[in-house]
Amino acid sequence: MKTIKNTDLNIKNLGEEVTLYGWVLKKRDLGGLVFIDLRDRSGIIQLTIRPENKCYELATSLRNEYVIKVTGKVVERESKNSKMETGEIEIDVSELELLNTSEELPFALDENTTALEDTRLKYRYLDLRRKDLKDKMIARSKITMAVREYMNNNEFLEIETPILCKSTPEGARDYLVPSRVNQGKFYALPQSPQIFKQLLMVGGMERYFQIAKCFRDEDLRADRQPEFTQIDIEMSFVSEDDVMTMAEGLVHHVWKSVKGIDIELPLMRMKYDDAIENYGSDKPDLRFDMKINDVSDVFANTEFGVFKTVLEENGIINAIVAKNVADKYSRKEMDKLTDYVKTYKASGLAYLKFNEEISGSIAKVVSESEIDALKSKLGIEDNDLVLIVSGKKNIVKASLGALRCKLARDLGLIDPNVYKMLWVTDFPSFEWSEEEERFMACHHPFTAPKDEDVDKLLNDKANCYSKAYDIVINGYEAGGGSIRIHNQEVQRKMFEALELTDEDIKTKFGFFVDALKYGTPPHGGLAFGLDRMVMLLTNTENIRDVIAFPKTASASCLMSECPSNVDERQLEDLALKVSKK
């Protein structure tokens, strides 16, 4: 059995006889002396084989990615390499055994590989040998272990919940699994363990956690996969403050364990309405400033037709200021920014450049007094660029919120090594669905409303707020949760507010509603996205980088070629037929 890793060895081990295993990363034949870079999971060490060595002929025949076993003495390198962890030493090989050969690789395993992502996904088992990807897998393991350590130290029980569940179609689509034994009926893969973890609280477990696999059949993007992993947590007899304090402690422990970073606690808190008002997002990135400013009052008496119409239709006019960059944005660049905000349904982007002369798309149609008022309200200085969007509130906030983040990336305002964390609290209980023409739950139907808003569940949904909270890290929702409804009467009101009939309730949630009748304790919790946490701690924006065997944007696995057709007999066993649209 392998007992020594390459990077276990250093200058202190000089003279020791060791046996190592690994892959040939590189071979250099200097016509009399063969150097081999041996790679294992821990890193690289240099091997030396001299011409008089009985292994010399075998050594000269080795190729990249051959698997070998070597025995030799640790000696000091003549030419040291400070960039290698083992750069002060090498192994003077006495024994060499070829364990396996390798065909020519479909792509080079260089750290800065130019191979297409599809190629790397098809041969994922090879891509995992690259240091960059391997280090992310190691980091994921360390993060998971740190989570378990913290939860165990705080008396949480790790309990598994079912993977084959009942379909409760609220939110994203379920992945369905047909039942052979109960033909015509289906299980659903869990979108989260939400109901089960609440039932564990009914069952008196008091503190539960789970590294839980979850599944959602939805369109994918860079930070989303059809199957993902949650750090799922639930606690009994707690308030919002209790859950958030516990979660902060977990984040502090993980960041300290994995990166040696002491997160300052407690984290700041920001109400949902303030986040939208100032940053246009419920997951604001606070690594840079550039707040959104409401300048509707500046143009209250404007003669500019576009702004005047917006205000007459109860819209708003908001602006952001990009400091000292007006000279960096040409007309062509401004057109690109305009096109960008239009993807968020904004009708356009007005702008002003403040230099010796004021220029920009609306410089000639706004008054001097309006210019002065803008300068005063926004603290304008020379070479500042003011960007303005007007229209319906939700569109204005969303488009400027996205624009401030784009500008920060483009202008290099974000330090990738900085972590800015906060809680966003007091989320609305409901959001209006244009498609369904009704109010729907912002989170799920078991989220408790604020105590003072219980009566608003039925008569003022637009102004009803919940005991919900999200932890936001660098502009990503890293986790979120809520205090749950434990009172039967409040749960009944919530179902009524969501226009669920008694039959709907019985069909979708019958067993859960029954459980609330039997002494349900006050409880609450949250779930962290483990994949996203690893992304943040390894500085990648691609979720596929932190999952060993991920899916593509079309929810397929190029390596195993799934999803795939199945045998006709399997379909017959399930009483299913495949119809082509």
Secondary structure as UniProt FT lines:
FT   HELIX           6..8
FT   HELIX           11..13
FT   TURN            14..15
FT   STRAND          17..29
FT   STRAND          34..39
FT   STRAND          44..49
FT   TURN            51..52
FT   TURN            54..55
FT   HELIX           56..61
FT   TURN            64..65
FT   STRAND          67..76
FT   TURN            82..83
FT   TURN            85..88
FT   STRAND          89..100
FT   TURN            111..112
FT   HELIX           117..122
FT   HELIX           124..127
FT   TURN            128..129
FT   HELIX           131..153
FT   TURN            154..155
FT   STRAND          157..158
FT   STRAND          176..178
FT   TURN            183..184
FT   STRAND          186..188
FT   HELIX           194..202
FT   TURN            203..204
FT   STRAND          207..215
FT   TURN            222..223
FT   STRAND          227..236
FT   HELIX           240..259
FT   STRAND          268..271
FT   HELIX           272..279
FT   STRAND          293..294
FT   HELIX           296..299
FT   TURN            300..301
FT   HELIX           305..312
FT   TURN            313..314
FT   STRAND          316..322
FT   TURN            323..324
FT   HELIX           326..328
FT   HELIX           331..342
FT   TURN            343..345
FT   STRAND          350..354
FT   STRAND          358..359
FT   TURN            361..365
FT   HELIX           368..378
FT   TURN            382..383
FT   STRAND          384..391
FT   HELIX           393..410
FT   TURN            411..412
FT   TURN            416..417
FT   STRAND          421..425
FT   STRAND          430..433
FT   TURN            434..437
FT   STRAND          438..441
FT   TURN            445..446
FT   HELIX           451..453
FT   TURN            454..455
FT   HELIX           456..459
FT   HELIX           461..463
FT   STRAND          465..466
FT   STRAND          468..473
FT   TURN            474..475
FT   STRAND          476..484
FT   HELIX           488..497
FT   TURN            498..499
FT   HELIX           502..515
FT   TURN            516..519
FT   STRAND          523..529
FT   HELIX           530..538
FT   HELIX           543..546
FT   TURN            553..554
FT   TURN            558..561
FT   HELIX           568..573
FT   TURN            574..575
//
